[in-house]
Amino acid sequence: MVTCWSTAMMMTAAMSASVPESRQERRAQERRRGERRERIELGPPLIVFSDIWKSFGAQVIYEGLDLVVHKGETLTIVGGSGTGKSVLLKCLLGLLRPDRGSIEAFGEEVSLRSEREMRSIRSRIGMLFQGAALFDSLDVADNIAYPLRQHGWRDESRVAARVSEVLEMVNLPGIERRWPAELSGGMKKRVGLARAIAIEPEVLLYDEPTTGLDPTNTRRIDQLIIDLQQRLGVTSIVVTHDMASAFRVSDRLAMLAEHRIVWCGFKDEVEEAPDPRVRAFIEGTIGE
């Protein structure tokens, strides 16, 4: 991988230019706690981004991005605002297409598939959207049932049983008939997660899963990510700016900067990253 740095980090640098020592210590403690999870043995490649190029008009997002996600791992993508972390998830789902390059998922090339052809791939992937993206006009049960019905579930008793099952998994039993407006931010996230796992996906995508949550709910979502990965054996890709959360849930971290992945490795390898700016970003001390 090429080691380089993004001008998009300037915003992060300005916000982090003066970090009290106590804050640095807290970050280090969070990192050490996250590193206590036993390092996994990586499985075979499951999702492979190869030489991805993407622009929106004059705005360049990727220039030759490469990234491999292994079966059974939780990989977290970090980087500055505007570097294209969430765009990568949308490219995987076929919601956006790369200008050049290849995306393989489950051993199949997916970057050139038609909308119809992408359905079989999407049926194997669940996603928790940044704002949970619940339908305000549907109650909790129908929000969770929506992808099930889209994938051909016709037996309503079976649908209802699955809805109850996944609500139990996210520790929200018995709220089927509540409306999104009646839920707290943390509950909305968990309902969104229940919907994501309802179709029994092989891969889970998390787009900023803890944004807008208080510390208690942040830790609750983090623990759910860990528990579901262990219980369901899914492969997870997390996009987040919350470094404490990233260290808690991840097996590996990948850093996106200067339009490509500049570093990827196990989280306990951050301090040995060849570019010191990688560690500086992780610790939030850029500009010190």
Beta strands, then each sheet from edge to edge (+ up, - down):
strand 1: 45-56
strand 2: 59-70
strand 3: 74-79
strand 4: 100-105
strand 5: 108-109
strand 6: 125-128
strand 7: 203-207
strand 8: 235-239
strand 9: 252-257
strand 10: 260-266
sheet 1: 2+ 1- 4+ 5-
sheet 2: 6+ 7+ 8+ 3+ 9+ 10-
end
